[in-house]
């Protein structure tokens, strides 16, 4: 979820939440990034499952993700 969606869902001020998320060391920043990481892990697991059963779009997405990872490696 975007910070705007989170602020709406939690009924809190959107500008304040954005400021908190952008402030290093703020607990809201840690909570937001932890949630993002958990969601990303779930999505990657589902994507790998779809790839294993032969989904062409999942295979292509996995290939792109691998290429992005490899492009960040300097030899």
C-alpha positions in Angstrom: 0.0 0.0 0.0 1.1 3.5 -0.7 1.6 5.9 2.2 -1.6 7.7 1.1 -3.6 4.4 1.2 -2.1 3.6 4.7 -3.0 7.1 6.0 -6.6 6.7 4.7 -6.9 3.2 6.1 -5.6 4.2 9.6 -7.4 7.5 9.5 -4.3 9.6 10.2 -2.9 12.7 8.5 -1.3 11.8 5.2 1.3 14.7 5.3 2.4 13.7 8.8 2.7 10.0 7.8 4.8 10.9 4.8 7.1 13.1 7.0 7.4 10.3 9.5 8.2 7.7 6.8 10.8 10.0 5.3 12.5 10.6 8.7 15.3 8.1 9.4 14.9 6.5 12.8 11.1 7.2 13.0 9.1 4.1 14.2 6.6 4.8 11.4 9.4 4.5 8.8 10.5 1.1 10.3 7.0 -0.2 10.4 6.2 0.9 6.8 9.4 -0.6 5.4 8.9 -3.8 7.4 5.4 -4.1 5.9 6.8 -3.5 2.4 9.4 -6.2 2.9 6.9 -8.7 4.1 4.6 -8.0 1.1 7.5 -8.2 -1.3 8.5 -11.6 0.1 5.0 -12.9 -0.3 4.8 -11.6 -3.9 8.1 -13.2 -4.8 7.1 -16.5 -3.3 3.8 -16.5 -5.3 5.7 -15.5 -8.5 8.1 -18.4 -8.1 5.2 -20.8 -7.6 3.6 -19.5 -10.8 6.9 -19.8 -12.6 7.3 -23.4 -11.5 4.0 -24.3 -13.0 4.9 -22.7 -16.3 3.2 -19.3 -16.3 4.9 -17.4 -19.2 4.4 -14.0 -17.6 5.8 -15.2 -14.3 8.8 -16.7 -16.1 9.4 -13.4 -17.9 9.1 -11.4 -14.6 11.5 -13.7 -12.8 14.0 -13.4 -15.7 13.8 -9.6 -15.5 14.2 -9.6 -11.7 17.3 -11.8 -12.1 18.7 -9.5 -14.7 18.2 -6.5 -12.5 20.0 -8.3 -9.7 22.9 -9.2 -11.9 23.2 -5.7 -13.3 23.9 -4.5 -9.8 26.9 -6.8 -9.5 30.2 -5.4 -10.5 32.9 -7.7 -11.5 
